Amino acid sequence: MGSGIMIVLQLLYTYAPFMNKIFQSAPISGRDWVIIIVMALAVYGIIGMEKWLRQNILIKHGVNKPI
């Protein structure tokens, strides 16, 4: 429930005109959302590959010990 409230408040802060005026902010454009999502997916993929490498290659060959 707390996460849901935080999401609603964040959307209100970002997109409600009266909040934009109070905090001198602006809504995020669709183009910017695409950039945000692409970057987030890239980071997610890189971290996933790093985990896979650690679990399947490096540890099996004794290069890196598990944490």
C-alpha positions as CSV (number, residue, x, y, z in Angstrom):
1,M,0.0,0.0,0.0
2,G,2.8,2.4,0.8
3,S,4.4,1.8,-2.6
4,G,1.1,2.6,-4.3
5,I,0.8,5.9,-2.4
6,M,4.3,6.8,-3.4
7,I,3.6,6.1,-7.0
8,V,0.4,8.2,-7.0
9,L,2.3,11.1,-5.2
10,Q,5.1,10.9,-7.7
11,L,2.7,11.0,-10.7
12,L,0.9,13.9,-9.1
13,Y,4.1,15.8,-8.6
14,T,5.2,15.1,-12.2
15,Y,2.0,15.7,-14.1
16,A,-0.4,17.9,-12.0
17,P,-0.2,21.5,-13.3
18,F,-0.5,23.0,-9.8
19,M,2.4,20.9,-8.6
20,N,4.5,21.9,-11.6
21,K,3.9,25.5,-10.7
22,I,4.7,25.0,-7.0
23,F,7.9,23.0,-7.5
24,Q,8.8,24.6,-10.9
25,S,8.9,21.2,-12.5
26,A,7.6,19.9,-15.9
27,P,6.0,16.7,-17.1
28,I,8.2,14.0,-18.6
29,S,7.7,13.7,-22.4
30,G,7.0,10.4,-24.2
31,R,10.5,10.6,-25.8
32,D,12.1,10.9,-22.4
33,W,10.1,7.9,-21.1
34,V,11.4,5.9,-24.0
35,I,15.0,6.9,-23.1
36,I,14.4,6.1,-19.4
37,I,12.9,2.6,-20.2
38,V,15.7,1.7,-22.7
39,M,18.4,2.7,-20.2
40,A,16.7,0.8,-17.4
41,L,16.4,-2.3,-19.5
42,A,20.1,-2.0,-20.6
43,V,21.3,-1.8,-17.0
44,Y,19.0,-4.7,-16.0
45,G,20.4,-6.8,-18.8
46,I,24.0,-5.9,-18.0
47,I,23.5,-6.8,-14.3
48,G,21.8,-10.1,-15.3
49,M,24.7,-11.0,-17.6
50,E,27.2,-10.3,-14.8
51,K,25.3,-12.5,-12.4
52,W,25.1,-15.3,-15.0
53,L,28.8,-15.0,-15.6
54,R,29.6,-15.2,-11.9
55,Q,27.3,-18.2,-11.4
56,N,28.0,-20.2,-14.5
57,I,31.6,-19.5,-15.6
58,L,33.8,-17.7,-13.1
59,I,32.9,-19.7,-10.0
60,K,33.1,-23.1,-11.9
61,H,36.6,-22.3,-13.0
62,G,37.7,-21.0,-9.6
63,V,38.3,-17.5,-10.9
64,N,36.0,-15.9,-8.4
65,K,34.7,-17.2,-5.1
66,P,31.0,-16.8,-4.2
67,I,30.2,-14.0,-1.9
